[in-house]
Amino acid sequence: MVTKETVVNNQVGLHARPATFFIQKANEFKSSVWVEKEERRVNAKSLLGVLSLGIVKGTPITLIADGPDEEDAVNALVELINSDFSE
């Protein structure tokens, strides 16, 4: 299991379009991937789950992955967040 903390810094946070990019990236991996904000943990491959966290600009989140490509999954998602979701 790999865990990494990061801060969402893009203007709109993890809503609508950025959340869609995030979920598409998470779905590229075989590992189970979760997003944790404070005490809530949701499946990173679920749009409703991710949106339900209400992640806004400046929110610290923890990414957790467990599976055969867990490290790649966490690193790719952190990279996506750090790029402010630019394609």
C-alpha positions, -999 to +999 in steps of 0.1 A: +000+000+000+013+034-010+001+067+006+010+102-005-003+136+006-007+165-018-026+198-020-051+206-047-042+241-060-061+246-093-088+273-093-119+252-091-105+224-069-116+188-078-149+196-095-165+186-128-138+187-154-107+182-132-125+154-114-132+137-147-095+139-156-086+126-122-110+096-124-099+087-160-063+087-147-072+065-117-090+041-140-058+035-160-044+014-131-053-021-118-047-010-082-075+001-059-072+038-054-088+060-028-089+097-020-090+108+016-100+142+029-100+146+067-117+115+079-136+106+047-122+081+022-138+075-012-130+054-043-108+076-066-125+058-096-159+071-086-170+105-099-198+108-073-174+097-045-147+123-055-172+151-060-189+143-026-156+153-009-161+189-019-124+194-026-117+231-032-085+250-040-059+246-012-074+214+002-049+188+014-058+153+004-042+119+008-040+095-021-039+058-013-033+029-037-031-008-031-023-033-058+002-043-085+008-008-098+001+011-066+032+033-067+027+043-104-010+051-097-002+074-067+027+091-086+006+097-117-023+112-097+000+135-077+016+146-110-018+153-125-028+174-094+005+192-093+001+202-130-032+218-121-049+194-145-033+208-176-034+183-205 
